Amino acid sequence: MAAPTTPPHPLMRAVVRDRYGSPAEVVSLAEVERPVPRDGEVLVRVRAASVNTADLEHLRGRPLVTRVGIGLFSPRQRIPGIDVAGVVETVGKGVTRFRPGDRVWADMFPHGFATFADYVCAPERGFEPMPAIPFEQAATVPHSGVLALQSLTARGPIEPGQRVLINGAGGCVGPFAIQIAKSFGAEVTGVDHTDKLELMRTAGADHVVDYTAEDVTRGAERYDVILNIAARRSVFAFRRILNPGGSYTLIARNLGGFFGAALFGLFAGGGRRMGVFNWVPSRPADLARLGGLIETGKVTPVIDRSYPLEQAPDAIRYAADGRARGKVVLTVTSPSE
């Protein structure tokens, strides 16, 4: 009599990669084992995920220093993706905050990525209840929206009537930053490439500047709050246009930017405040605040294109080429739907 066999783990579709390199070249769609939640974990059926600049850098293995955590020569986590909006499928022992059927959203950065798939599994603390908004919109918020909110308010609240400059306002974070600043009553100027001017206007910028035609740091305008997302110019250049008592925040993308911001802080003068803000992923209060802004119509996620999961390589290629005018979203439905 044959010995009984152990049933195989159920499979799921996922975007996978086994090496670092060009985002469009290293990813493919495959069937992998569906994760099983352990004690304290939640298994979420992904309904939507979005492609972030951070995802593209993760695929490239950049900055190189990050490989200490994600794998020196090859990635430890095969499945990329940090933003997720979905529905709780099952929960592990000891989970008290969620039950099957609950709508949740999260930035999976602290918990190992893996949202470009049918399912994602993480500790229950990694998820937050999702507001009553479409999954596609929700999937754009946890990473880019939180980055925008935290960086804008890193040096203090934005007051009505203040003049806010957002450099690099046409990317993933910028459209959120424009709308959040406007919700505080600020007058907002967005700076980016010629092709992004209409996107910034659509997001609500009062003024737009094409950096290929004009150097905003050499202009006559002065600002109370500067958020530098693109980091194309030295922090010292931005000092010229920052009002005394104003604040400058850099979203640092490399060590040079980090140390430059630190030097700026030492010599800023005039009561100016600066720094690289301390990003806290998926902070519950931030997600709740952003959810409220979206529900009331003060913030509307700007989505360029949506792709089904099976077209994820095309979506990643489109985002990596810099053609996106807003967020790129992956929508996930089960093969039976």
N, C-alpha and C positions, 0 to 999 in steps of 0.2 A: 504494500500500500504506500502510495507516494506521500511524502511529508507535506503538510499544508504550507502554502506559500504566503508570505506577507504581502498584503495588497500594496501596490505601488502608491507613492504619494501622488495626489492629483497634480496635474500640470497647469501652468498658466502661460500666457504670452508675456514676453518682456523684451525690452530693448537691452542688448548686451554688448559688451566690449571686453577685450582681453588685453589691450595694449593702449598706450597713450599715442596721440597723434591728431591729425586733422579730424575735427568732430564728424564731418560728413563721411569720412573714410573708415573710421574705426567701429562704427555701430552697425548692428544688424538686428533683425527680429528673430527670436527663437522661442522655443518652448522649454521652460525650466520648472523645477519643482515649486509648487505653491508653498509659501512659508506657513508654518504652524505656530500659533501664538503660545508662548510659554507663560509661566506665572507672571501676572502683572502686565501682560502685553495685549494689544488689540490688533486684530486683523481687519483691515479696511479694504473694501472693494473700491478701487479707484474709478471715479467717474470723469475726472479731468485733471490734467497736470499742465504746467506751463514751462516753457523753455527760457531759462535765464542766462545772463552772461556768466554767472557762476557755474552753471552746468557746462557751458562750452569750455571754460577754463579747466574745469574738473576733467573733462575728456582729454584736454591737451596735457594735463598734469602740470599746470602752472598755477601760481608761481612755483618754482622748483622746490622751495622750502616746504610746501604743503605735502610733498611726497613722503615726508617723514611720517605723516599721519595716514595717508591714503595708499601708500605702497611705493617703495623706492624705484623699482624697475618695471613693475606692472601693477595695475590697480587691484586692491584687495576686494573692492566691491564691483562686481561685474555690471550691475544695473545702475544707470545714472538717474538723475531727477531728484529735485528737492521739494518743489511745490506739489501739494496734493489737495484735492477736494473729493470726498467720497462718502461712503456709507459703511458703518460698522457691520462686518460680516459675522465674526465670532470674537469672543473675548476669552482670555486665559483666566486661570484661577486667581482670585484676589482682586480682580478689576471691579471697581465700584462706581466709577464716573460714567461709564458708557454701557450700553447694551445693544444687541443687534438691531439694526434699523436706524440708529442715530446718525445724523449728518454731521460730519466733522471736516476740519481743514487743518493744515499744518505746514510748517517748513521742516523738512526732515534732515536738514543739515547736521544737527547734533546727533542724529540717530542712524547715520549710514546711507543716506540717499535712497535710491531704489523705487522711485515713484513712477517711472516710465514702464508700467506693467499693469496687469489686471488687478493685482493685489499688492498691498504693502503692509508690513508688520512692524510695530514699534511699541515701546512702553506707553502706557496710557497717558502719562504726563506729556508725551510729545504731541498730543492732539488737543484741539479745542472745539467746543460746539460751534457749528457753522450757522450763520444767520440765514434767513429765508431769501436767498438770492440764487440765481442760476449757478450750477456747478462750474460752467466755463468762466464766469466772472470770478467766482470764489478762488479758482485755481491760480489766478494771477496775483493774488494779494499777499499771501503769507511771507514771501521773500521780498519782492520789490516794494510792496506797500509798506511793510514794516520798516524796511531800510529808509524809505522816504520820510515816514513819520518820525522815526527816531533821530535821523540826521538833521532834519529841520529844527527839531526842538532840543537838540543836544546841549545848546548853550543857554537855553531859557525859552520861555513861550514867545511866540510871534504875536505882536500886537496889531490891532486894526490900523491900517494906514502906513505900516512900515513898508519899505521898499526891499523886495527880495530878488536876488539874482540867482538863477540856477544854471550853472555851466554844465553842459551835457544833458540838457533837458529833453532830448529826443530819443532816449534809450528806453530801457525797461523801467528804471526808477523814476526818471524825469517827469513823465506825464502824471504819475501819482503825486510827486512833489509839487507840481504846479497846482493841481486841484486842492491838495491839502492846504497849501499856503493861501490860496484864494478863500478856502473855507474859514480861515482865521481873519479874513478881511485885509490881506496884504495886497500890494500892487506888485505884480510879478513880471519879471523879465526873464525870458528863456534864451539860452545861447546854444546853438548847434549848427550842423552842416546845412547847406542850402536845401537839401532834400527833406530835412526834418522841420522846416519852418511851418508848413501847414499842420503837421501833427501837433506842434506846440500851440498853435492858435486854437486847434480843435480842443485841446486840453484846457484852454482858458487863459493862456498867457496874455497879459495886457500889452506886452511888447516882445518882439522876437529879434534876435541878432544872428546874422549869418557870420560865423567866425572866419569863413574863407574870404569875406569881403571887409570885415571890420574887426579890429582888436578892441574888445570891450574894456580891457584894462587900461587903454590909452584914451578913453573917452572922458567926457566932462561929468557924466552921471555918477552919483555916489549912492551906496546901498547900506541898509541897516543889517541885512542878513545875506550872506553869500554861502551857497551850497555848491561845492565843487565836486561834481560827479566824474567828469571826464579827465580832470587832472592834466590838461594839455599845457597849462601855463604854470610857471613858478608861483608858489604861494606869496612870494614877495611882490609879484606883479599885481596880485589882487589886493594887497595892502593899500595901493594907491587909491582904490575906489571904495574902500570900506570906511564908513563914517566912524568917528570917535565914539566909543561905546558900543560899536557894532560887533557882530559875531561872524566868524568864518569857520566852516566845517568842511573837512575833506573826507571823502570816501576813498581811502588810500588803496591803491591797487598794486603797490610795490613798496619796497623798503625805502627807496629814495623819496617817494611821496610822504611816507610816514615821518622820516627824519626832517624833511623840509618843513612839514607842518609844525614839528616840535621846535625847530629854530624860529619859525615865525612867531610862535607863542612867547619865546623868550624876548623878542625884540619888537613885538607888535606896537606897544605904546598906546597912549590915548584911551586907555580903558578898553581896548579892543580884546575880545575873547576869541580863542581859536582852539582847534584840536582835531584829532581823529576820534570820532565818537566811538563809544563802547557798544557795539551791536549786540543785542540780546535776541536770539531767534525765538519766534512764536511766543512772545510775552503776552499772556492772556489779556491784560488791559489794552495793549496796542491793537490786538486783533478785534477785541470788542469795540474799540473806538472806530476802527476802520469799517467794521461791519455796519455800525450805526451811520457813518457818513455815506456808505453806499446805499443803505436802505432808505435814507432820506433824500437821495439824489444829489448830494453835494460832491460826491466822488463817483465817477463812472469808469471802471477799468476800460482802457483803450485796447481793443483786440484787433490785430491786423488780420490774422488767418487762424482757422482751426483745421486740424488734421486728425483723422482717425489714427488710433495707435499703430495700425499696420503700415501707415505712411510716416512713421516717426523719423526714419532716416531723411526723408524729404523735408520734414519740418525742421530738423536740426540743421540741415544744409541751408535752408532758407534763412534761418536765424543767424547762422555763422557767416553768411555772405554779407551781412549788414543791411539787407534789403527791407527788413521788417519796419513797419511804421506803427509801433505798438507791440503788444505782447503776441507771442505765438503759442497756441494752445493745442494740447493733445486731448482728444475726447476718447473715452474708453467705454465701449459696450461689449458685452459678452458675445461670443460667436453665435449664440442661439438667438440673440435679439435682432 
